Each structure stands twice: as C-alpha cells, then as structure tokens.
Amino acid sequence: MSTKPRRSPKPQERQRDPERTRMLILEAAEAEFGAHGYAGARISSIAGRAGVNQQLISYYFDGKEGLYQAMSERWLERQSELAAPGTPLPEQVRRYALEALHNPDGVRLLAWGGLQYSGPADDLDHKPRAERLQETVETIRALQEAGRVPAAIDPACLAVMLMAAAMATTSLPHVIEGVFGVDPRSPDFIRHYADQMAIISETLGLGGG
C-alpha cells in the first residue's frame, strides 16, 4: 500500500450523500475487479466507472486494499442471504450457481482470485473464505455421520467440488459451450444448471430431510 499521507477531498468534491457515493464506488470496484482481478484493477478506472473523483476512494476506503476488504465484507453479507441458517445444502448450492446470473462480477472476482493466487499472505479473503467453507464441510460431515452421505466421501473434497461446480458457468464457459452448444451465460441455461446442481446434491444425500 502507498505510504503517502491521505488527503481529504475538498468540500466541493464530496458528494452530499456519502452512503450513495460509497455504494457507487463499491459497484464500480466489483465490475473492475471482476474484469481484471485484484492485480489488474486500477483505482483510476474504478473512479471513472463510479463517476467520482479518485481521491474519494482514498477518503472512504484508504486505497485499493481497503476497497477490496470492503467488498469482501459486502460479500459476507451476501453469503448470509444465500446460506441463511436452516437452508438445506442443495438449495444453497442452487443459489450459489445462480450468482452467475445475479452477481456475475462477484463470481468472476472469485475466479480471478484463484488464477492470481500466490499464497495465503497475499489472499485478502483467505481466512473468512476458509471459515465459510469449513461450515459446509461440517454440515456434510454431520450428514455423513447420520448415514445420509456415503462413508467413502471426503467431506472437505465434496465441499470444494460443489464450490467449483457452482462457478463452472463462469470459470468453464468454453467447456460448457462445447458440451451443450449453448451460451453459458444464458439465463435459461444458468437456471437449468443451478437446478441440476440441486438435484445432484439431493442425490448425494445432502438434503438432510
């Protein structure tokens, strides 16, 4: 991060609605990070997308890393909606697969994180992501102990496989188009794929009913 002192924007540069300004910056950042990954994203481009002075990003988020961390917190809030307590795993999986339709930039950003991964020290979302995935592992393990999931299945492996599969319309569009002969970003296909993921999860015994 830069060691230069942060300069507050002039009063006339500030928006009258700080929360709206923050939201515009976060939405622009999601699009920029989703398109280019963390390493390739540029603060100047984010400011241009948001239609704000670049200094406002430093003022509200203390630069690129702070902005990314704010986006991670926003994703945590989104995850609490997708995986609310009591939501069966098949339905969670279906909702995650549908994020390619509802939140494509967020899914692209997660895929970029994997492509640019160089170790946990540079992975700003490493700990919270690991904790979230561990919750899924424990849920699968509990279902396994109840006799619903085959004993030969490694719960951690299955959790990662489900996560990877839910992202396939974003991470493997060329494969999907080759196999299905359809646009992998088509809303109809994404809904069909999400429904299939839920059915497969049920078949694996993840319904918990």
DRENMI-252867 format. One line per 2 residues: number of its first residue (from 0); their letters; for each residue x, y, z of N, C-alpha, C, O. Coordinates in nm, 2 decimals. Example, Ala and Ser with C-alpha at 12.3 -4.5 7.8 and 13.67 -1.06 7.14 Angstrom:
0	as	1.32,-0.57,0.78,1.23,-0.45,0.78,1.32,-0.33,0.78,1.42,-0.33,0.85 ~ 1.28,-0.22,0.71,1.37,-0.11,0.71,1.29,0.00,0.79,1.34,0.11,0.80
END
This chain:
0	ms	0.08,-0.12,0.00,0.00,0.00,0.00,0.09,0.13,0.00,0.20,0.12,0.05 ~ 0.03,0.24,-0.05,0.11,0.36,-0.06,0.13,0.42,0.08,0.05,0.40,0.17
2	tk	0.25,0.48,0.10,0.28,0.54,0.23,0.25,0.69,0.23,0.28,0.75,0.33 ~ 0.21,0.74,0.12,0.18,0.88,0.11,0.06,0.92,0.20,-0.04,0.84,0.21
4	pr	0.06,1.03,0.27,-0.05,1.07,0.35,-0.18,1.09,0.27,-0.17,1.14,0.16 ~ -0.29,1.05,0.33,-0.41,1.05,0.27,-0.47,1.20,0.27,-0.48,1.25,0.38
6	rs	-0.50,1.25,0.16,-0.55,1.39,0.15,-0.70,1.38,0.14,-0.76,1.31,0.06 ~ -0.77,1.46,0.23,-0.92,1.46,0.22,-0.96,1.54,0.10,-0.89,1.64,0.07
8	pk	-1.06,1.50,0.03,-1.11,1.58,-0.09,-1.16,1.71,-0.04,-1.21,1.73,0.07 ~ -1.16,1.81,-0.13,-1.21,1.94,-0.10,-1.36,1.92,-0.07,-1.43,1.84,-0.13
10	pq	-1.42,2.01,0.01,-1.56,2.00,0.04,-1.65,1.99,-0.09,-1.75,1.92,-0.09 ~ -1.61,2.07,-0.19,-1.70,2.07,-0.31,-1.68,1.94,-0.39,-1.76,1.91,-0.48
12	er	-1.58,1.86,-0.35,-1.56,1.73,-0.42,-1.64,1.62,-0.36,-1.67,1.52,-0.42 ~ -1.68,1.64,-0.24,-1.76,1.54,-0.17,-1.90,1.54,-0.21,-1.96,1.64,-0.25
14	qr	-1.96,1.42,-0.22,-2.10,1.40,-0.25,-2.19,1.44,-0.13,-2.14,1.42,-0.02 ~ -2.31,1.48,-0.15,-2.40,1.51,-0.04,-2.45,1.39,0.03,-2.48,1.39,0.14
16	dp	-2.44,1.28,-0.05,-2.49,1.15,0.01,-2.37,1.05,0.02,-2.35,0.98,-0.08 ~ -2.30,1.05,0.13,-2.18,0.96,0.14,-2.21,0.81,0.12,-2.14,0.74,0.06
18	er	-2.33,0.77,0.17,-2.36,0.62,0.15,-2.38,0.59,0.01,-2.34,0.48,-0.04 ~ -2.45,0.68,-0.07,-2.47,0.66,-0.21,-2.33,0.66,-0.28,-2.31,0.58,-0.37
20	tr	-2.24,0.75,-0.24,-2.11,0.75,-0.31,-2.04,0.63,-0.28,-1.97,0.57,-0.37 ~ -2.04,0.58,-0.16,-1.97,0.45,-0.12,-2.03,0.34,-0.21,-1.95,0.25,-0.25
22	ml	-2.16,0.33,-0.22,-2.22,0.23,-0.30,-2.18,0.23,-0.45,-2.15,0.13,-0.51 ~ -2.17,0.35,-0.50,-2.13,0.37,-0.64,-1.99,0.32,-0.66,-1.96,0.25,-0.76
24	il	-1.90,0.35,-0.56,-1.76,0.31,-0.57,-1.75,0.16,-0.56,-1.68,0.09,-0.63 ~ -1.83,0.10,-0.46,-1.82,-0.05,-0.45,-1.87,-0.12,-0.57,-1.82,-0.22,-0.61
26	ea	-1.98,-0.07,-0.63,-2.03,-0.14,-0.75,-1.93,-0.12,-0.87,-1.92,-0.22,-0.94 ~ -1.87,-0.01,-0.88,-1.77,0.01,-0.98,-1.65,-0.08,-0.96,-1.59,-0.13,-1.05
28	ae	-1.61,-0.09,-0.83,-1.50,-0.18,-0.80,-1.53,-0.32,-0.83,-1.44,-0.39,-0.88 ~ -1.65,-0.37,-0.80,-1.68,-0.51,-0.83,-1.67,-0.53,-0.98,-1.62,-0.64,-1.02
30	ae	-1.71,-0.44,-1.06,-1.71,-0.46,-1.20,-1.56,-0.45,-1.25,-1.52,-0.54,-1.33 ~ -1.48,-0.36,-1.20,-1.34,-0.35,-1.24,-1.26,-0.47,-1.19,-1.18,-0.53,-1.27
32	fg	-1.27,-0.51,-1.06,-1.20,-0.63,-1.01,-1.25,-0.75,-1.08,-1.17,-0.84,-1.11 ~ -1.38,-0.76,-1.11,-1.43,-0.88,-1.18,-1.37,-0.89,-1.32,-1.35,-1.00,-1.37
34	ah	-1.35,-0.78,-1.39,-1.30,-0.78,-1.52,-1.15,-0.80,-1.53,-1.10,-0.87,-1.62 ~ -1.07,-0.76,-1.43,-0.93,-0.76,-1.44,-0.86,-0.83,-1.32,-0.74,-0.84,-1.32
36	gy	-0.93,-0.87,-1.22,-0.87,-0.93,-1.10,-0.81,-0.82,-1.01,-0.81,-0.70,-1.05 ~ -0.77,-0.86,-0.89,-0.71,-0.76,-0.80,-0.59,-0.69,-0.86,-0.57,-0.57,-0.85
38	ag	-0.50,-0.77,-0.91,-0.37,-0.72,-0.96,-0.39,-0.63,-1.08,-0.32,-0.53,-1.09 ~ -0.48,-0.66,-1.16,-0.50,-0.58,-1.28,-0.59,-0.46,-1.27,-0.60,-0.37,-1.36
40	ar	-0.67,-0.45,-1.16,-0.76,-0.34,-1.14,-0.69,-0.21,-1.12,-0.59,-0.21,-1.05 ~ -0.75,-0.10,-1.16,-0.69,0.03,-1.15,-0.79,0.12,-1.07,-0.91,0.13,-1.11
42	is	-0.74,0.19,-0.97,-0.82,0.28,-0.90,-0.88,0.39,-0.99,-0.99,0.43,-0.97 ~ -0.80,0.44,-1.08,-0.84,0.54,-1.18,-0.96,0.49,-1.26,-1.06,0.57,-1.28
44	si	-0.96,0.36,-1.30,-1.07,0.31,-1.37,-1.19,0.29,-1.29,-1.31,0.31,-1.33 ~ -1.17,0.26,-1.16,-1.29,0.24,-1.07,-1.35,0.38,-1.05,-1.48,0.39,-1.05
46	ag	-1.27,0.48,-1.03,-1.33,0.62,-1.02,-1.41,0.66,-1.14,-1.51,0.72,-1.13 ~ -1.35,0.62,-1.26,-1.42,0.66,-1.38,-1.55,0.58,-1.39,-1.65,0.64,-1.44
48	ra	-1.55,0.46,-1.36,-1.68,0.38,-1.36,-1.78,0.44,-1.27,-1.90,0.44,-1.30 ~ -1.74,0.48,-1.15,-1.83,0.53,-1.05,-1.87,0.68,-1.07,-1.97,0.73,-1.02
50	gv	-1.79,0.75,-1.16,-1.82,0.89,-1.18,-1.79,0.98,-1.07,-1.85,1.08,-1.04 ~ -1.68,0.94,-0.99,-1.64,1.02,-0.88,-1.49,1.06,-0.89,-1.42,1.00,-0.97
52	nq	-1.45,1.15,-0.81,-1.31,1.19,-0.80,-1.23,1.08,-0.74,-1.27,1.02,-0.64 ~ -1.11,1.05,-0.80,-1.03,0.94,-0.75,-1.00,0.95,-0.60,-0.98,0.85,-0.53
54	ql	-0.98,1.08,-0.55,-0.95,1.10,-0.42,-1.05,1.05,-0.32,-1.03,1.02,-0.20 ~ -1.18,1.04,-0.37,-1.29,0.99,-0.28,-1.26,0.85,-0.24,-1.31,0.80,-0.14
56	is	-1.20,0.77,-0.33,-1.17,0.63,-0.30,-1.08,0.62,-0.18,-1.09,0.54,-0.09 ~ -0.97,0.70,-0.19,-0.88,0.70,-0.07,-0.95,0.75,0.05,-0.92,0.71,0.16
58	yy	-1.03,0.85,0.04,-1.10,0.91,0.15,-1.19,0.81,0.22,-1.19,0.80,0.34 ~ -1.27,0.74,0.14,-1.37,0.64,0.20,-1.31,0.51,0.23,-1.35,0.44,0.33
60	fd	-1.21,0.46,0.15,-1.16,0.32,0.17,-1.01,0.31,0.19,-0.96,0.20,0.21 ~ -0.94,0.42,0.19,-0.80,0.42,0.22,-0.72,0.34,0.11,-0.63,0.27,0.14
62	gk	-0.77,0.35,-0.01,-0.70,0.29,-0.12,-0.75,0.15,-0.17,-0.86,0.11,-0.13 ~ -0.67,0.09,-0.26,-0.71,-0.03,-0.32,-0.74,-0.15,-0.23,-0.84,-0.22,-0.24
64	eg	-0.65,-0.17,-0.14,-0.66,-0.28,-0.04,-0.78,-0.27,0.05,-0.86,-0.36,0.07 ~ -0.80,-0.14,0.10,-0.92,-0.12,0.18,-1.05,-0.13,0.11,-1.15,-0.18,0.16
66	ly	-1.05,-0.10,-0.02,-1.17,-0.11,-0.10,-1.20,-0.26,-0.12,-1.31,-0.30,-0.12 ~ -1.09,-0.34,-0.15,-1.11,-0.48,-0.17,-1.17,-0.55,-0.04,-1.26,-0.63,-0.05
68	qa	-1.12,-0.50,0.07,-1.17,-0.56,0.20,-1.31,-0.52,0.22,-1.39,-0.60,0.28 ~ -1.35,-0.40,0.18,-1.49,-0.36,0.20,-1.58,-0.44,0.11,-1.69,-0.48,0.15
70	ms	-1.53,-0.48,-0.01,-1.60,-0.57,-0.10,-1.62,-0.71,-0.04,-1.72,-0.77,-0.05 ~ -1.51,-0.75,0.03,-1.52,-0.88,0.10,-1.63,-0.88,0.21,-1.70,-0.98,0.22
72	er	-1.64,-0.77,0.28,-1.74,-0.76,0.38,-1.88,-0.76,0.32,-1.97,-0.82,0.37 ~ -1.89,-0.70,0.21,-2.02,-0.69,0.13,-2.05,-0.83,0.09,-2.17,-0.87,0.09
74	wl	-1.96,-0.91,0.05,-1.98,-1.05,0.00,-2.02,-1.14,0.12,-2.10,-1.23,0.10 ~ -1.97,-1.11,0.24,-2.01,-1.19,0.36,-2.15,-1.16,0.39,-2.23,-1.26,0.42
76	er	-2.20,-1.04,0.37,-2.34,-1.01,0.39,-2.42,-1.08,0.29,-2.53,-1.13,0.32 ~ -2.38,-1.09,0.16,-2.45,-1.15,0.06,-2.46,-1.30,0.09,-2.56,-1.37,0.06
78	qs	-2.35,-1.36,0.14,-2.35,-1.50,0.17,-2.45,-1.54,0.28,-2.51,-1.64,0.28 ~ -2.47,-1.44,0.38,-2.57,-1.47,0.48,-2.71,-1.48,0.42,-2.79,-1.54,0.48
80	el	-2.73,-1.42,0.31,-2.86,-1.43,0.24,-2.87,-1.56,0.17,-2.97,-1.63,0.17 ~ -2.76,-1.60,0.10,-2.76,-1.72,0.02,-2.77,-1.85,0.11,-2.83,-1.95,0.07
82	aa	-2.70,-1.84,0.22,-2.69,-1.96,0.31,-2.74,-1.92,0.45,-2.67,-1.94,0.55 ~ -2.86,-1.87,0.46,-2.92,-1.84,0.59,-2.94,-1.97,0.67,-2.95,-2.08,0.62
84	pg	-2.93,-1.96,0.80,-2.94,-2.07,0.89,-3.07,-2.16,0.86,-3.17,-2.10,0.85 ~ -3.05,-2.29,0.85,-3.16,-2.37,0.82,-3.18,-2.40,0.67,-3.27,-2.48,0.64
86	tp	-3.11,-2.33,0.58,-3.12,-2.35,0.44,-3.06,-2.49,0.40,-2.93,-2.50,0.42 ~ -3.13,-2.58,0.34,-3.06,-2.71,0.31,-2.95,-2.69,0.21,-2.96,-2.60,0.12
88	lp	-2.85,-2.77,0.21,-2.74,-2.76,0.12,-2.77,-2.76,-0.03,-2.72,-2.68,-0.10 ~ -2.86,-2.85,-0.07,-2.90,-2.84,-0.22,-2.95,-2.70,-0.26,-2.92,-2.66,-0.37
90	eq	-3.03,-2.64,-0.17,-3.08,-2.51,-0.20,-2.97,-2.40,-0.20,-2.96,-2.31,-0.28 ~ -2.87,-2.42,-0.11,-2.76,-2.33,-0.10,-2.68,-2.34,-0.23,-2.64,-2.24,-0.29
92	vr	-2.65,-2.46,-0.27,-2.58,-2.49,-0.40,-2.65,-2.42,-0.52,-2.58,-2.36,-0.60 ~ -2.78,-2.44,-0.52,-2.86,-2.38,-0.63,-2.84,-2.23,-0.63,-2.82,-2.17,-0.74
94	ry	-2.85,-2.17,-0.52,-2.84,-2.03,-0.51,-2.70,-1.98,-0.55,-2.69,-1.87,-0.62 ~ -2.60,-2.05,-0.51,-2.46,-2.01,-0.54,-2.44,-2.02,-0.70,-2.38,-1.93,-0.76
96	al	-2.50,-2.12,-0.76,-2.49,-2.14,-0.90,-2.56,-2.02,-0.97,-2.52,-1.98,-1.08 ~ -2.67,-1.98,-0.91,-2.75,-1.87,-0.97,-2.68,-1.73,-0.96,-2.72,-1.63,-1.02
98	ea	-2.57,-1.72,-0.88,-2.50,-1.60,-0.86,-2.43,-1.56,-1.00,-2.41,-1.44,-1.02 ~ -2.41,-1.65,-1.09,-2.36,-1.62,-1.22,-2.46,-1.53,-1.29,-2.42,-1.46,-1.39
100	lh	-2.58,-1.54,-1.25,-2.69,-1.46,-1.31,-2.71,-1.33,-1.24,-2.73,-1.23,-1.30 ~ -2.71,-1.34,-1.10,-2.75,-1.23,-1.02,-2.63,-1.14,-0.98,-2.64,-1.02,-0.96
102	np	-2.51,-1.20,-0.98,-2.39,-1.13,-0.93,-2.27,-1.18,-1.01,-2.17,-1.23,-0.95 ~ -2.27,-1.16,-1.15,-2.16,-1.22,-1.23,-2.02,-1.16,-1.20,-1.92,-1.24,-1.20
104	dg	-2.02,-1.03,-1.16,-1.88,-0.98,-1.13,-1.82,-1.04,-1.01,-1.70,-1.06,-1.00 ~ -1.91,-1.07,-0.91,-1.86,-1.13,-0.78,-1.81,-1.27,-0.81,-1.70,-1.30,-0.75
106	vr	-1.87,-1.34,-0.90,-1.82,-1.48,-0.93,-1.69,-1.47,-1.01,-1.60,-1.55,-0.98 ~ -1.68,-1.38,-1.10,-1.56,-1.36,-1.18,-1.45,-1.32,-1.09,-1.33,-1.36,-1.10
108	ll	-1.47,-1.23,-0.99,-1.37,-1.19,-0.89,-1.32,-1.31,-0.81,-1.20,-1.32,-0.79 ~ -1.41,-1.40,-0.77,-1.36,-1.52,-0.70,-1.27,-1.61,-0.79,-1.17,-1.66,-0.75
110	aw	-1.31,-1.62,-0.92,-1.23,-1.70,-1.01,-1.10,-1.63,-1.04,-0.99,-1.70,-1.04 ~ -1.09,-1.50,-1.05,-0.97,-1.43,-1.06,-0.88,-1.45,-0.94,-0.75,-1.47,-0.95
112	gg	-0.94,-1.46,-0.82,-0.86,-1.48,-0.70,-0.78,-1.61,-0.71,-0.67,-1.62,-0.66 ~ -0.84,-1.71,-0.77,-0.78,-1.84,-0.78,-0.67,-1.84,-0.88,-0.56,-1.89,-0.86
114	lq	-0.69,-1.77,-1.00,-0.59,-1.76,-1.10,-0.47,-1.68,-1.06,-0.36,-1.71,-1.10 ~ -0.49,-1.58,-0.97,-0.38,-1.50,-0.93,-0.32,-1.54,-0.79,-0.23,-1.47,-0.74
116	ys	-0.37,-1.65,-0.74,-0.33,-1.69,-0.61,-0.18,-1.72,-0.60,-0.13,-1.80,-0.68 ~ -0.11,-1.66,-0.50,0.03,-1.69,-0.48,0.06,-1.73,-0.34,0.18,-1.75,-0.30
118	gp	-0.04,-1.75,-0.26,-0.02,-1.79,-0.12,-0.11,-1.71,-0.03,-0.16,-1.61,-0.06 ~ -0.14,-1.77,0.09,-0.23,-1.70,0.19,-0.19,-1.56,0.23,-0.28,-1.48,0.26
120	ad	-0.06,-1.53,0.23,-0.02,-1.40,0.27,-0.08,-1.29,0.18,-0.10,-1.17,0.23 ~ -0.10,-1.32,0.05,-0.15,-1.22,-0.04,-0.30,-1.23,-0.07,-0.35,-1.17,-0.16
122	dl	-0.36,-1.33,0.00,-0.50,-1.35,-0.03,-0.59,-1.28,0.08,-0.60,-1.33,0.19 ~ -0.64,-1.16,0.05,-0.71,-1.08,0.15,-0.83,-1.14,0.21,-0.87,-1.11,0.31
124	dh	-0.89,-1.24,0.13,-1.01,-1.30,0.18,-0.99,-1.44,0.23,-1.08,-1.52,0.25 ~ -0.86,-1.48,0.25,-0.83,-1.62,0.28,-0.90,-1.67,0.41,-0.96,-1.78,0.40
126	kp	-0.89,-1.61,0.52,-0.94,-1.66,0.64,-1.09,-1.67,0.64,-1.15,-1.77,0.67 ~ -1.17,-1.56,0.61,-1.31,-1.57,0.61,-1.37,-1.67,0.51,-1.47,-1.74,0.54
128	ra	-1.30,-1.68,0.39,-1.34,-1.78,0.30,-1.33,-1.92,0.35,-1.41,-2.01,0.33 ~ -1.21,-1.95,0.41,-1.18,-2.08,0.47,-1.28,-2.11,0.58,-1.33,-2.23,0.59
130	er	-1.32,-2.02,0.66,-1.41,-2.04,0.77,-1.55,-2.07,0.71,-1.62,-2.16,0.76 ~ -1.59,-2.00,0.60,-1.72,-2.02,0.54,-1.73,-2.16,0.48,-1.83,-2.23,0.50
132	lq	-1.62,-2.20,0.42,-1.62,-2.34,0.35,-1.61,-2.45,0.46,-1.67,-2.55,0.44 ~ -1.55,-2.42,0.57,-1.54,-2.52,0.68,-1.68,-2.55,0.74,-1.71,-2.66,0.78
134	et	-1.77,-2.45,0.74,-1.90,-2.47,0.78,-1.97,-2.57,0.69,-2.05,-2.65,0.74 ~ -1.95,-2.56,0.56,-2.01,-2.66,0.47,-1.95,-2.79,0.49,-2.02,-2.89,0.49
136	ve	-1.82,-2.80,0.52,-1.76,-2.93,0.55,-1.82,-2.99,0.67,-1.85,-3.11,0.67 ~ -1.84,-2.92,0.77,-1.90,-2.97,0.90,-2.05,-3.02,0.87,-2.09,-3.12,0.93
138	ti	-2.12,-2.94,0.79,-2.26,-2.98,0.76,-2.26,-3.12,0.69,-2.34,-3.21,0.72 ~ -2.17,-3.13,0.59,-2.16,-3.26,0.52,-2.12,-3.37,0.61,-2.17,-3.48,0.60
140	ra	-2.02,-3.35,0.70,-1.98,-3.45,0.79,-2.09,-3.49,0.88,-2.10,-3.61,0.91 ~ -2.17,-3.40,0.93,-2.29,-3.43,1.01,-2.39,-3.52,0.94,-2.44,-3.62,1.00
142	lq	-2.41,-3.49,0.81,-2.50,-3.57,0.73,-2.44,-3.71,0.71,-2.51,-3.81,0.70 ~ -2.31,-3.72,0.70,-2.24,-3.84,0.68,-2.25,-3.93,0.80,-2.28,-4.05,0.80
144	ea	-2.24,-3.87,0.92,-2.25,-3.94,1.05,-2.39,-3.99,1.07,-2.41,-4.09,1.14 ~ -2.49,-3.92,1.01,-2.63,-3.96,1.02,-2.66,-4.07,0.92,-2.78,-4.12,0.91
146	gr	-2.56,-4.11,0.84,-2.58,-4.22,0.74,-2.64,-4.17,0.61,-2.68,-4.26,0.53 ~ -2.65,-4.04,0.58,-2.71,-4.00,0.46,-2.61,-3.98,0.34,-2.64,-4.00,0.23
148	vp	-2.48,-3.95,0.38,-2.38,-3.94,0.28,-2.29,-4.06,0.29,-2.25,-4.09,0.40 ~ -2.25,-4.12,0.18,-2.16,-4.24,0.18,-2.03,-4.21,0.26,-1.97,-4.11,0.25
150	aa	-2.00,-4.31,0.34,-1.88,-4.30,0.42,-1.75,-4.28,0.34,-1.65,-4.22,0.40 ~ -1.74,-4.33,0.22,-1.62,-4.32,0.14,-1.59,-4.17,0.09,-1.48,-4.15,0.05
152	id	-1.69,-4.08,0.10,-1.67,-3.95,0.05,-1.60,-3.86,0.16,-1.63,-3.86,0.28 ~ -1.50,-3.79,0.11,-1.43,-3.69,0.20,-1.51,-3.56,0.20,-1.52,-3.50,0.10
154	pa	-1.57,-3.52,0.32,-1.65,-3.40,0.32,-1.58,-3.28,0.27,-1.64,-3.20,0.21 ~ -1.45,-3.26,0.30,-1.38,-3.15,0.25,-1.37,-3.14,0.10,-1.38,-3.04,0.04
156	cl	-1.34,-3.26,0.04,-1.33,-3.27,-0.10,-1.46,-3.24,-0.17,-1.47,-3.17,-0.27 ~ -1.57,-3.29,-0.11,-1.70,-3.26,-0.17,-1.74,-3.12,-0.16,-1.80,-3.06,-0.25
158	av	-1.70,-3.05,-0.05,-1.73,-2.91,-0.03,-1.66,-2.83,-0.14,-1.72,-2.74,-0.20 ~ -1.54,-2.86,-0.17,-1.46,-2.79,-0.27,-1.52,-2.82,-0.41,-1.53,-2.72,-0.49
160	ml	-1.55,-2.94,-0.43,-1.61,-2.98,-0.56,-1.74,-2.90,-0.59,-1.77,-2.86,-0.70 ~ -1.83,-2.89,-0.49,-1.95,-2.82,-0.50,-1.93,-2.67,-0.53,-2.00,-2.61,-0.61
162	ma	-1.83,-2.61,-0.46,-1.80,-2.47,-0.49,-1.75,-2.45,-0.63,-1.79,-2.36,-0.70 ~ -1.66,-2.54,-0.67,-1.61,-2.53,-0.81,-1.72,-2.55,-0.91,-1.72,-2.48,-1.01
164	aa	-1.80,-2.65,-0.89,-1.91,-2.68,-0.98,-2.01,-2.56,-0.99,-2.06,-2.53,-1.10 ~ -2.03,-2.49,-0.88,-2.12,-2.38,-0.88,-2.07,-2.26,-0.96,-2.15,-2.18,-1.01
166	ma	-1.94,-2.26,-0.98,-1.87,-2.15,-1.05,-1.85,-2.18,-1.20,-1.80,-2.10,-1.27 ~ -1.89,-2.30,-1.24,-1.85,-2.35,-1.37,-1.90,-2.27,-1.49,-1.83,-2.25,-1.59
168	tt	-2.02,-2.21,-1.48,-2.06,-2.13,-1.59,-1.98,-2.00,-1.61,-1.98,-1.94,-1.72 ~ -1.90,-1.96,-1.51,-1.81,-1.85,-1.52,-1.67,-1.90,-1.55,-1.60,-1.84,-1.63
170	sl	-1.62,-2.00,-1.48,-1.48,-2.05,-1.49,-1.46,-2.14,-1.61,-1.35,-2.15,-1.66 ~ -1.57,-2.21,-1.66,-1.55,-2.30,-1.77,-1.65,-2.28,-1.89,-1.72,-2.37,-1.93
172	ph	-1.67,-2.15,-1.93,-1.77,-2.12,-2.03,-1.74,-2.19,-2.16,-1.83,-2.23,-2.23 ~ -1.61,-2.20,-2.20,-1.57,-2.27,-2.32,-1.61,-2.42,-2.32,-1.64,-2.47,-2.43
174	vi	-1.59,-2.48,-2.21,-1.62,-2.62,-2.19,-1.78,-2.64,-2.21,-1.82,-2.73,-2.28 ~ -1.85,-2.56,-2.14,-2.00,-2.57,-2.14,-2.05,-2.55,-2.28,-2.14,-2.62,-2.33
176	eg	-2.00,-2.45,-2.35,-2.05,-2.42,-2.48,-2.02,-2.54,-2.58,-2.09,-2.57,-2.67 ~ -1.90,-2.60,-2.55,-1.86,-2.71,-2.64,-1.95,-2.83,-2.61,-1.98,-2.91,-2.70
178	vf	-1.99,-2.86,-2.48,-2.07,-2.97,-2.45,-2.21,-2.95,-2.48,-2.28,-3.04,-2.53 ~ -2.27,-2.84,-2.44,-2.41,-2.81,-2.46,-2.45,-2.74,-2.58,-2.56,-2.75,-2.63
180	gv	-2.35,-2.67,-2.65,-2.39,-2.60,-2.76,-2.48,-2.48,-2.74,-2.55,-2.44,-2.82 ~ -2.46,-2.42,-2.62,-2.54,-2.30,-2.58,-2.45,-2.20,-2.52,-2.34,-2.22,-2.49
182	dp	-2.51,-2.08,-2.51,-2.43,-1.97,-2.44,-2.43,-1.99,-2.29,-2.54,-2.00,-2.23 ~ -2.32,-2.01,-2.23,-2.31,-2.05,-2.09,-2.36,-1.94,-2.00,-2.38,-1.96,-1.88
184	rs	-2.37,-1.82,-2.05,-2.42,-1.70,-1.97,-2.57,-1.68,-1.99,-2.63,-1.58,-1.94 ~ -2.63,-1.77,-2.07,-2.78,-1.75,-2.10,-2.85,-1.77,-1.96,-2.83,-1.87,-1.89
186	pd	-2.95,-1.69,-1.93,-3.02,-1.70,-1.81,-3.10,-1.84,-1.80,-3.10,-1.90,-1.69 ~ -3.15,-1.88,-1.91,-3.22,-2.01,-1.91,-3.12,-2.13,-1.88,-3.16,-2.22,-1.80
188	fi	-3.00,-2.12,-1.94,-2.91,-2.23,-1.91,-2.86,-2.22,-1.76,-2.85,-2.33,-1.70 ~ -2.83,-2.10,-1.71,-2.78,-2.09,-1.58,-2.89,-2.14,-1.48,-2.85,-2.21,-1.38
190	rh	-3.01,-2.11,-1.50,-3.12,-2.17,-1.42,-3.13,-2.32,-1.43,-3.14,-2.39,-1.32 ~ -3.12,-2.37,-1.55,-3.12,-2.52,-1.57,-3.00,-2.58,-1.49,-3.01,-2.68,-1.42
192	ya	-2.88,-2.52,-1.51,-2.76,-2.58,-1.44,-2.77,-2.57,-1.29,-2.74,-2.67,-1.22 ~ -2.83,-2.46,-1.24,-2.84,-2.45,-1.09,-2.94,-2.55,-1.04,-2.92,-2.61,-0.94
194	dq	-3.05,-2.58,-1.12,-3.15,-2.68,-1.07,-3.08,-2.82,-1.08,-3.11,-2.90,-0.99 ~ -3.00,-2.84,-1.18,-2.93,-2.97,-1.18,-2.83,-2.99,-1.07,-2.82,-3.10,-1.01
196	ma	-2.77,-2.88,-1.03,-2.68,-2.89,-0.91,-2.75,-2.93,-0.79,-2.71,-3.01,-0.70 ~ -2.87,-2.87,-0.77,-2.95,-2.90,-0.65,-3.00,-3.05,-0.66,-3.00,-3.12,-0.55
198	ii	-3.04,-3.10,-0.77,-3.08,-3.24,-0.79,-2.96,-3.33,-0.75,-2.98,-3.43,-0.68 ~ -2.85,-3.30,-0.81,-2.73,-3.39,-0.78,-2.69,-3.39,-0.63,-2.66,-3.49,-0.57
200	se	-2.70,-3.27,-0.57,-2.68,-3.26,-0.42,-2.78,-3.34,-0.34,-2.74,-3.41,-0.25 ~ -2.90,-3.34,-0.38,-3.00,-3.42,-0.32,-2.97,-3.57,-0.33,-2.98,-3.65,-0.24
202	tl	-2.92,-3.61,-0.45,-2.89,-3.75,-0.48,-2.77,-3.79,-0.40,-2.76,-3.91,-0.36 ~ -2.68,-3.70,-0.37,-2.57,-3.73,-0.28,-2.60,-3.74,-0.13,-2.51,-3.78,-0.05
204	gl	-2.72,-3.72,-0.10,-2.77,-3.72,0.04,-2.75,-3.60,0.12,-2.75,-3.60,0.24 ~ -2.74,-3.48,0.05,-2.71,-3.36,0.12,-2.84,-3.28,0.16,-2.84,-3.17,0.21
206	gg	-2.96,-3.34,0.13,-3.08,-3.28,0.16,-3.11,-3.27,0.31,-3.17,-3.17,0.35 ~ -3.07,-3.36,0.38,-3.08,-3.36,0.52,-3.22,-3.39,0.57,-3.25,-3.37,0.69
208	g	-3.31,-3.42,0.48,-3.45,-3.44,0.52,-3.48,-3.59,0.57,-3.59,-3.62,0.61
END
